[in-house]
Amino acid sequence: MRTALLRAGGLAGVTAAVLAATTGVAGADDAVTASAYGASATVSLLPGVPVAGRAATVDTGRLAASGHGGPASASAADAPLEGLVTAKAITSSVVTAAGSAAAKAAVTEATLPLLGPAAGRVPSIRLISARCASADGHVTGSSDLAGVQLGRLGTLPAATAPNQRLGIPGVAEVIVNEQLQRYDGSLEVTALHVKLLGEGATGALGRGDVKLASAICGPSRERAPEAPTRPDQPRQVVVVPAGAPQTGDGSLAAEG
């Protein structure tokens, strides 16, 4: 399957739009949390799975992670993810300002050897990215994928809504543009989430999760409306009766 460009949700100019809306120094009540990471894998593989050759548990942690508390950006080159996934580069970054935040993550030239047996070939994706933004009481997110080749796992539609699912029942599920709204109002966007579903089905690989390009933005406070501009005070008008004597400034002259 080939997809030249897949866009899921519009968020053009996310960082500029978020930061242009606010000025000044953020106080404790205005701080907005944000974080991002390029990739993570936590899986338990079955014996004989080709990428491992034996039963194995893999936990990579969050790779190329960044956050509002630092670092503001991170990257890693030629990330192998224990043979489950390969990537030429993974990156993430976070930008914050008074009452707002934006986060993004990207993976380039990715392959997924983990899904090779299920897909009939090693799936590959040229670009995977996710982003989110929070400002003025609103949290938004989107994902982009380009150069997608997933083999028999399925075909992505031209326009992918959040939480699009495809895969092989009982073996693996691939969630594209995963968007999870948390109880505290934050939004987690993951461009590609691979879930291994267990051990019972024919062709099963194991159990666990692989996430590529994730961004998380916390809730922001809605800005108070600006006070309306007060009109100028009305000017006093002095009416002078016709024929009345006047001073040079137009006021009535005192009668002698």
TAHUCOR-V923778 format. One record per backbone hydrogen bond with DSSP energy under -0.5 kcal/mol. CO is the residue of the C=O (numbers start at 1). NH is the residue of the N-H. Records with the same first field share a line. If there is no record, write none. Layout:
# TAHUCOR-V923778
CO: NH, NH
This chain:
# TAHUCOR-V923778
3: 147, 148
6: 145
7: 9, 160
8: 143
11: 14
13: 17
14: 18
15: 19
16: 20
17: 21
18: 21
19: 22
27: 30, 31
28: 31
30: 99
33: 218
34: 68
35: 216
36: 66
37: 214
38: 213
39: 63
40: 211
41: 60
42: 209
43: 45, 58
44: 207
45: 56
46: 49
49: 52, 53
56: 45
58: 43
61: 63
63: 38, 39
66: 36
67: 70
71: 67
72: 94
74: 92
76: 90
78: 80
79: 87
80: 83, 85
81: 84
84: 114
86: 111
87: 79
88: 78
89: 108
90: 76
91: 106
92: 74
93: 104
95: 102
97: 100
99: 136
100: 97
101: 134
102: 95
103: 132
104: 93
105: 130
106: 91
107: 128
108: 88, 89
109: 88
110: 125
111: 86
112: 115, 123
113: 116
115: 119
116: 120
119: 152
121: 123
123: 112
124: 149
125: 110
126: 109
127: 146
128: 107
129: 144
130: 105
131: 142
132: 103
133: 140
134: 101
135: 138
138: 135
140: 133
142: 131
143: 8
144: 129
145: 6
146: 126, 127
147: 126
148: 3
149: 124
150: 153
151: 154
153: 167
158: 7, 160
159: 161
161: 164
164: 176
166: 174
168: 171, 172
170: 201
171: 197
172: 168
173: 175, 195
174: 166, 176
175: 193
176: 164
177: 163
178: 190
179: 181
180: 182, 188
182: 185
186: 182
187: 189, 217
188: 180, 190
189: 215
190: 178
191: 177
192: 212
193: 175, 195
194: 196, 210
195: 173
196: 208
198: 206
201: 204
205: 46
206: 198
207: 44
208: 196
209: 42
210: 194
211: 40
212: 192
213: 191
214: 37
215: 189
216: 35
217: 187
236: 238
237: 239
238: 240
239: 241
241: 244
245: 253
247: 250
251: 247
